[in-house]
């Protein structure tokens, strides 16, 4: 909704509330049926505010109506038994506002989620086609380049140029793999496993990346019982999150990896001491292809979120009180599929 359109709606609702209140005050208090009619008219701006502005807008409107109507009600007050319906009406304004506002917000959330699903499905279909078209020629380029390189002498100056071709081809192959991972329907192969053991295997894989950036990885792993999860997929999540944390950390910085259990939840945290995640970036960070890096597809966190949600968990970003950010994976503790 445009800002101009939204302002027009606010003015319209406010004008209705003020006009109905004026009718109350200029009508003699003994004209009971007129006052009853005006009270019923209050529901018009109330319901409009609920559907246009949601819960917050509806509550603000109901409180405004109550504030404007209350003095007039007290001026014409006769006795509790005769005017009790007016008190009930004020309560009803606020109850209706909360109910309709809640329904409006819920329907908006459903509509937004549906649009996101449709958008992601369209993106996934387009990505899948592009990725499949790229995959075959990249494999051919990489294979032929390695074949030519093996036939060159060790001191041939062309070997360095071919090394660049191979590295770039591998980078593109990785990007294509991420595209395919994002576009394909996610099928989990869950089995009872040790999350800490899987995490230690992952840390061995990212050790070279940490050394290159002179970043230390600190682990705080609580003893966890075995539970059902897909080890291959969760390893992918760990690699994405830990690699991201290493990349945003300063030299000689520390990335802390910790696991613990809270009731029926298994929690995995990756804590970095980088520059943190600004609020405007936090809203977009899980959107496919959104990235603040010069390299990469912007699909790493989207894929991680997709995997975690497929496990029935959620992935969230917390502020690190010292400096940086905390990426938290919360998984349900399941002893069976």
C-alpha positions as CSV (number, residue, x, y, z in Angstrom):
1,X,0.0,0.0,0.0
2,X,1.4,3.4,-1.0
3,X,2.0,6.0,1.7
4,X,-0.4,8.4,0.1
5,X,-3.2,5.7,-0.1
6,X,-2.5,4.8,3.5
7,X,-2.8,8.4,4.7
8,X,-6.1,8.8,2.9
9,X,-7.5,5.7,4.7
10,X,-6.3,7.0,8.1
11,X,-8.0,10.4,7.4
12,X,-11.2,8.6,6.3
13,X,-11.4,6.5,9.5
14,X,-10.6,9.4,11.7
15,X,-13.2,11.6,10.0
16,X,-15.9,8.9,10.5
17,X,-15.0,8.6,14.2
18,X,-15.1,12.3,14.8
19,X,-18.4,12.8,12.8
20,X,-20.2,10.0,14.7
21,X,-19.0,11.5,18.0
22,X,-20.2,14.9,17.0
23,X,-23.7,13.5,16.2
24,X,-23.7,12.1,19.8
25,X,-22.9,15.4,21.3
26,X,-25.3,17.5,19.3
27,X,-28.2,15.1,19.9
28,X,-30.3,15.5,23.0
29,X,-29.5,12.7,25.5
30,X,-33.2,11.7,25.8
31,X,-33.3,10.8,22.1
32,X,-32.3,7.3,23.0
33,X,-32.9,5.6,19.6
34,X,-30.7,8.1,17.8
35,X,-27.9,7.5,20.3
36,X,-28.3,3.7,19.9
37,X,-28.0,4.2,16.1
38,X,-24.9,6.3,16.4
39,X,-23.3,3.8,18.7
40,X,-23.8,1.1,16.1
41,X,-22.3,3.3,13.5
42,X,-19.0,3.2,15.4
43,X,-18.5,-0.4,14.2
44,X,-18.1,0.9,10.6
45,X,-14.7,2.7,11.2
46,X,-13.7,0.1,13.7
47,X,-14.0,-2.8,11.2
48,X,-12.5,-0.7,8.4
49,X,-9.5,0.0,10.6
50,X,-9.1,-3.7,11.4
51,X,-9.1,-4.8,7.8
52,X,-6.9,-1.9,6.5
53,X,-4.4,-1.5,9.4
54,X,-4.6,-4.8,11.3
55,X,-4.6,-5.4,15.1
56,X,-2.7,-2.2,16.0
57,X,-4.9,0.1,13.9
58,X,-8.1,-1.5,15.2
59,X,-7.0,-1.2,18.8
60,X,-6.0,2.5,18.3
61,X,-9.4,3.2,16.7
62,X,-11.4,1.4,19.5
63,X,-9.5,3.4,22.2
64,X,-10.1,6.6,20.3
65,X,-13.8,5.8,20.1
66,X,-13.9,4.9,23.8
67,X,-12.2,8.2,24.7
68,X,-14.5,10.3,22.6
69,X,-17.7,8.5,23.6
70,X,-17.0,8.2,27.3
71,X,-17.5,11.9,28.3
72,X,-20.9,12.1,26.4
73,X,-22.0,8.9,28.1
74,X,-21.2,10.3,31.6
75,X,-23.0,13.6,30.8
76,X,-26.2,11.7,30.0
77,X,-25.8,9.1,32.7
78,X,-29.0,8.3,34.6
79,X,-28.3,5.1,36.7
80,X,-26.3,2.0,36.4
81,X,-29.2,-0.3,35.6
82,X,-30.4,1.9,32.8
83,X,-27.0,2.8,31.2
84,X,-25.2,-0.5,31.8
85,X,-25.7,-1.2,28.0
86,X,-23.4,1.7,27.2
87,X,-20.6,0.3,29.3
88,X,-21.1,-3.1,27.6
89,X,-20.9,-1.3,24.2
90,X,-17.5,0.3,25.0
91,X,-16.2,-3.1,26.1
92,X,-17.6,-4.5,22.9
93,X,-15.8,-1.9,20.7
94,X,-12.5,-3.1,22.1
95,X,-13.3,-6.8,21.9
96,X,-14.4,-6.5,18.3
97,X,-11.3,-4.4,17.5
98,X,-9.0,-7.1,18.9
99,X,-10.8,-10.0,17.2
100,X,-11.1,-8.4,13.8
101,X,-7.5,-7.0,14.0
102,X,-6.2,-10.5,14.9
103,X,-8.0,-12.1,12.0
104,X,-6.8,-9.4,9.6
105,X,-3.2,-9.8,10.7
106,X,-3.4,-13.6,10.4
107,X,-4.9,-13.5,6.9
108,X,-2.2,-11.0,5.8
109,X,0.5,-13.3,7.1
110,X,-1.1,-16.3,5.2
111,X,-1.3,-14.2,2.0
112,X,2.3,-13.1,2.4
113,X,3.5,-16.6,3.0
114,X,1.6,-17.9,0.0
115,X,3.1,-15.2,-2.2
116,X,6.6,-16.1,-1.0
117,X,6.0,-19.8,-1.7
118,X,4.7,-19.0,-5.2
119,X,7.7,-16.7,-5.8
120,X,10.2,-19.2,-4.5
121,X,8.6,-21.9,-6.7
122,X,9.0,-19.7,-9.8
123,X,12.6,-18.8,-8.9
124,X,13.4,-22.5,-8.2
125,X,12.0,-23.5,-11.6
126,X,14.0,-20.9,-13.4
127,X,17.2,-21.7,-11.4
128,X,16.8,-25.4,-12.1
129,X,16.7,-24.8,-15.9
130,X,19.8,-22.5,-15.8
131,X,21.8,-24.8,-13.5
132,X,21.2,-27.9,-15.7
133,X,22.2,-26.0,-18.8
134,X,25.4,-24.8,-17.1
135,X,26.4,-28.1,-15.4
136,X,27.3,-30.1,-18.5
137,X,29.6,-27.5,-20.2
138,X,31.3,-26.8,-16.8
139,X,32.1,-30.4,-16.3
140,X,33.5,-30.6,-19.8
141,X,35.6,-27.4,-19.4
142,X,37.0,-28.7,-16.0
143,X,37.8,-32.1,-17.3
144,X,39.4,-31.0,-20.6
145,X,41.5,-28.3,-18.7
146,X,42.9,-30.9,-16.3
147,X,43.7,-33.2,-19.2
148,X,45.6,-30.5,-21.0
149,X,47.4,-29.5,-17.8
150,X,48.6,-33.1,-17.2
151,X,50.2,-33.1,-20.7
152,X,52.2,-29.9,-20.0
153,X,55.7,-29.9,-18.6
154,X,56.0,-29.0,-15.0
155,X,57.9,-25.8,-15.9
156,X,55.5,-24.7,-18.6
157,X,54.2,-21.1,-17.9
158,X,50.7,-22.1,-19.2
159,X,50.1,-24.3,-16.1
160,X,49.5,-21.3,-13.9
161,X,46.9,-20.0,-16.4
162,X,45.2,-23.4,-16.5
163,X,45.2,-23.4,-12.6
164,X,43.1,-20.2,-12.7
165,X,40.7,-21.8,-15.2
166,X,40.3,-24.9,-13.0
167,X,39.8,-22.8,-9.8
168,X,37.1,-20.6,-11.5
169,X,35.4,-23.7,-13.0
170,X,35.3,-25.3,-9.5
171,X,33.8,-22.0,-8.2
172,X,31.1,-22.0,-10.9
173,X,30.4,-25.7,-10.2
174,X,29.9,-24.9,-6.6
175,X,27.5,-22.2,-7.5
176,X,25.6,-24.5,-9.8
177,X,25.4,-27.1,-7.1
178,X,23.9,-24.5,-4.7
179,X,21.4,-23.5,-7.3
180,X,20.3,-27.1,-7.8
181,X,20.1,-27.7,-4.0
182,X,17.8,-24.7,-3.7
183,X,15.6,-25.6,-6.7
184,X,15.1,-29.3,-5.9
185,X,12.4,-30.6,-3.5
186,X,14.2,-31.4,-0.2
187,X,14.1,-35.1,0.9
188,X,15.5,-36.0,4.3
189,X,17.2,-39.3,5.1
190,X,16.9,-39.1,8.8
191,X,18.6,-41.5,11.2
192,X,19.6,-41.5,14.9
193,X,23.0,-39.7,15.1
194,X,25.4,-37.8,17.2
195,X,25.2,-34.1,16.4
196,X,28.5,-33.3,18.2
197,X,30.4,-35.9,16.2
198,X,29.0,-34.5,13.0
199,X,30.0,-31.0,14.1
200,X,33.6,-32.1,14.8
201,X,33.8,-33.7,11.3
202,X,32.6,-30.3,9.9
203,X,35.1,-28.3,11.8
204,X,37.9,-30.4,10.2
205,X,36.5,-29.5,6.8
206,X,36.5,-25.7,7.5
207,X,39.9,-25.7,9.4
208,X,41.8,-24.6,6.3
209,X,39.5,-21.7,5.7
210,X,39.9,-20.5,9.3
211,X,43.7,-20.8,9.1
212,X,43.8,-18.7,5.9
213,X,42.0,-15.9,7.7
214,X,43.8,-16.5,11.0
215,X,40.6,-17.1,12.8
216,X,40.4,-19.4,15.9
217,X,37.4,-21.7,16.3
218,X,36.4,-22.3,19.9
219,X,34.0,-25.2,20.7
220,X,31.6,-25.5,23.7
221,X,29.8,-28.7,23.1
222,X,27.4,-30.1,25.7
223,X,26.9,-33.9,25.8
224,X,23.8,-34.6,23.7
225,X,21.7,-37.7,23.3
226,X,21.3,-39.2,19.9
227,X,18.3,-38.1,17.9
228,X,16.9,-38.2,14.4
229,X,18.3,-35.9,11.7
230,X,19.7,-36.0,8.2
231,X,23.5,-35.9,8.7
232,X,24.4,-35.0,5.2
233,X,22.0,-32.0,5.1
234,X,22.9,-30.8,8.6
235,X,26.6,-30.9,7.7
236,X,25.7,-28.6,4.8
237,X,24.1,-26.2,7.3
238,X,27.1,-26.3,9.6
239,X,29.5,-25.6,6.8
240,X,27.5,-22.6,5.5
241,X,27.1,-21.0,9.0
242,X,30.6,-21.6,10.2
243,X,32.2,-20.5,6.9
244,X,30.1,-17.3,7.0
245,X,31.2,-16.6,10.5
246,X,34.8,-17.1,9.6
247,X,34.5,-14.8,6.6
248,X,33.0,-11.9,8.6
249,X,35.4,-12.3,11.6
250,X,38.5,-10.0,11.8
251,X,42.0,-11.4,11.7
252,X,43.0,-13.1,15.1
253,X,39.3,-13.2,15.8
254,X,37.4,-16.1,17.4
255,X,34.3,-18.0,16.2
256,X,32.5,-19.9,19.0
257,X,30.5,-23.0,18.1
258,X,28.3,-24.4,20.9
259,X,25.6,-27.0,21.3
260,X,23.2,-27.6,24.2
261,X,19.8,-29.0,24.9
262,X,16.8,-27.1,26.3
263,X,14.0,-29.5,27.1
264,X,12.7,-30.9,23.8
265,X,15.0,-28.7,21.7
266,X,18.6,-29.2,20.5
267,X,20.3,-25.8,19.9
268,X,23.4,-25.1,17.8
269,X,25.0,-21.6,18.0
270,X,27.6,-20.0,15.8
271,X,28.9,-16.9,17.4
272,X,31.1,-14.4,15.5
273,X,32.7,-11.1,16.5
274,X,32.3,-9.3,13.2
275,X,30.5,-6.1,12.4
276,X,27.1,-7.7,13.2
277,X,23.9,-7.7,11.1
278,X,22.1,-4.4,10.6
279,X,18.3,-4.5,11.1
280,X,17.6,-3.7,7.4
281,X,19.9,-6.6,6.3
282,X,18.5,-9.0,8.9
283,X,15.1,-8.8,7.1
284,X,16.6,-9.7,3.8
285,X,19.4,-12.1,4.7
286,X,17.5,-15.3,4.1
287,X,16.0,-14.1,0.7
288,X,17.5,-16.2,-2.2
289,X,20.3,-14.4,-4.1
290,X,20.6,-11.7,-1.5
291,X,24.3,-11.2,-0.5
292,X,26.6,-8.5,0.8
293,X,29.7,-10.4,-0.4
294,X,31.5,-9.8,-3.7
295,X,31.5,-13.6,-4.4
296,X,28.9,-16.3,-3.9
297,X,25.3,-16.8,-5.0
298,X,23.5,-15.6,-2.0
299,X,21.9,-19.0,-1.6
300,X,23.9,-20.4,1.3
301,X,21.7,-19.1,4.1
302,X,18.5,-19.8,2.1
303,X,19.5,-23.4,1.7
304,X,20.4,-23.6,5.4
305,X,17.0,-22.2,6.3
306,X,15.3,-24.7,4.0
307,X,17.1,-27.6,5.5
308,X,16.4,-26.6,9.1
309,X,12.7,-26.0,8.4
310,X,12.5,-29.4,6.8
311,X,13.6,-30.8,10.1
312,X,10.8,-29.0,11.9
313,X,13.2,-26.4,13.4
314,X,14.0,-22.8,12.8
315,X,17.1,-20.6,12.1
316,X,17.3,-17.2,13.7
317,X,19.8,-14.4,14.1
318,X,20.6,-13.0,17.6
319,X,22.7,-10.0,18.6
320,X,26.0,-10.8,20.2
321,X,26.2,-8.5,23.2
322,X,29.9,-8.1,22.9
323,X,30.2,-7.7,19.1
324,X,29.0,-9.5,16.0
325,X,26.1,-11.9,15.6
326,X,24.8,-15.3,16.7
327,X,23.2,-17.6,14.2
328,X,21.1,-20.1,16.1
329,X,19.7,-23.4,14.8
330,X,16.9,-24.9,16.9
331,X,16.0,-28.5,16.1
332,X,13.3,-30.6,17.7
333,X,14.6,-33.5,19.8
334,X,13.1,-36.6,18.2
335,X,13.7,-40.2,19.0
336,X,11.8,-41.4,16.0
337,X,11.0,-40.2,12.5
